[in-house]
């Protein structure tokens, strides 16, 4: 155990914790950035050169390391925001290698022989730096922007329609992560006293990534735990015990940990249990009520206009010259057989897919061409046919993510929790909810900002009769507050029972639009919907 008692071990452990925090700040957005060695190197060389040439104090050195690493990450962040999967991994690895080669060829920084530093950082200074970074990272992760970062890990599509500027958040996360890793690099340079380009290879990036994979990406506690485990597994004690088999056993242990604990040592649910007392302390009790920033339009006024909209999937017509209007304070039900284009129309209105023809107008402003997060800000809320909950956000966090900015956002969340009977579930993850509770959460998240138009795609799927009645009552209450509501649902009793007007789509063409009775009497509707012209007895009654 002697290696754990050395100052060197604890100093390097503190530096590794800072690097782990930096990795978590980007991995939490779903981006596995394996170019972290580049930012570590930039921070190290920045701190070393400024210390040698300018003699700045430690706080200024580490701040400079953070700033320069963040600036260096900007082109990588821009490129990474356009990549995913293996392309993101290979792209960031290549960027890391390029930086390593660049420092190796920089003779003014010692080239391949390395660069020597006169000053050194002491263990108390390492501990203080870790504390400052941990506090700042905690403030970020628990902020509204941190919620947006965390939402991307689970579902970038759902995050976009909840108002998250996906690409902007991804770019920010890469830059802020690089800044924190740059601080770790600066601390390491001052701790070691000499830096060489070969120290910043691909294996350093792998080690930093393992901090998150082993510890758990969904909390900063996991970052700390991951750094501790990796440093222990690769420490001198392990090598002394197993000798030349150290890295074989290390690799085997890593694979076992990842297989047994796919979310890492500190899962999201475990982190929630650990931090429950803190959440209760900071949660403010506020009055429930309709939010003061509600902006729904007066009943009867046209809110949404769709004109001659068309869309194709690989040449297959999904929508063909569709035109309709939706007014405030009404429910428009869209019905039709599977593949008729109902969900596609909702996707086009909400910005998930582009319209290839025609125009979409909200309150007199054209919104086609706008990204989904801007349409949400304009007043478009939506749900998905398959419930798109954020698996690692609590019920309360999901509502906070979608709530409009403003001083009364807390009151809005409290009101909506009461309204959808999820107050006692506020600290639960979606996996603990029933199907009906997930549906209510989905609708609550779409409606919490009081959008001008609310698009509901199959809101009653998977529910029993009583649960469908409760959903219908919730939708009806939103309509009564002045929202324009568009409902797609295969349960015709629910859809037509709620509807003020009904639109029928058939192979992407709107073949009928009018009152429920008029539409049900249309022979084209009966033929298209059932394949024959018999009356739809009992539907909508």
BELTARA-V990528 format. One record per run of one state. SS is the DSSP state (helix for helix, strand for strand, loop for the rest). FROM is the first residue (numbers start at 0). TO is the last residue. If there is no record, write none. Layout:
BEGIN
[[SS;FROM;TO] [SS;FROM;TO]]
END
This chain:
BEGIN
[[loop;0;0] [helix;1;4] [loop;5;5] [helix;6;26] [loop;27;34] [helix;35;52] [loop;53;56] [helix;57;79] [loop;80;83] [helix;84;103] [loop;104;105] [helix;106;108] [loop;109;109] [helix;110;112] [loop;113;113] [strand;114;115] [loop;116;121] [helix;122;140] [loop;141;142] [helix;143;153] [loop;154;154] [helix;155;160] [loop;161;164] [helix;165;191] [loop;192;192] [strand;193;194] [loop;195;195] [helix;196;199] [loop;200;200] [helix;201;214] [loop;215;218] [helix;219;232] [loop;233;234] [helix;235;259] [loop;260;266] [helix;267;281] [loop;282;300] [strand;301;312] [loop;313;314] [strand;315;326] [loop;327;329] [strand;330;334] [loop;335;340] [helix;341;349] [loop;350;355] [strand;356;361] [loop;362;363] [strand;364;365] [loop;366;370] [helix;371;377] [loop;378;378] [strand;379;381] [loop;382;392] [strand;393;393] [helix;394;401] [loop;402;407] [helix;408;418] [loop;419;421] [helix;422;424] [loop;425;427] [strand;428;428] [helix;429;431] [loop;432;433] [helix;434;446] [loop;447;451] [strand;452;456] [loop;457;463] [helix;464;479] [loop;480;482] [strand;483;487] [loop;488;490] [helix;491;497] [loop;498;499] [strand;500;505] [loop;506;507] [strand;508;513] [loop;514;514] [helix;515;519] [loop;520;521] [helix;522;529] [loop;530;540]]
END
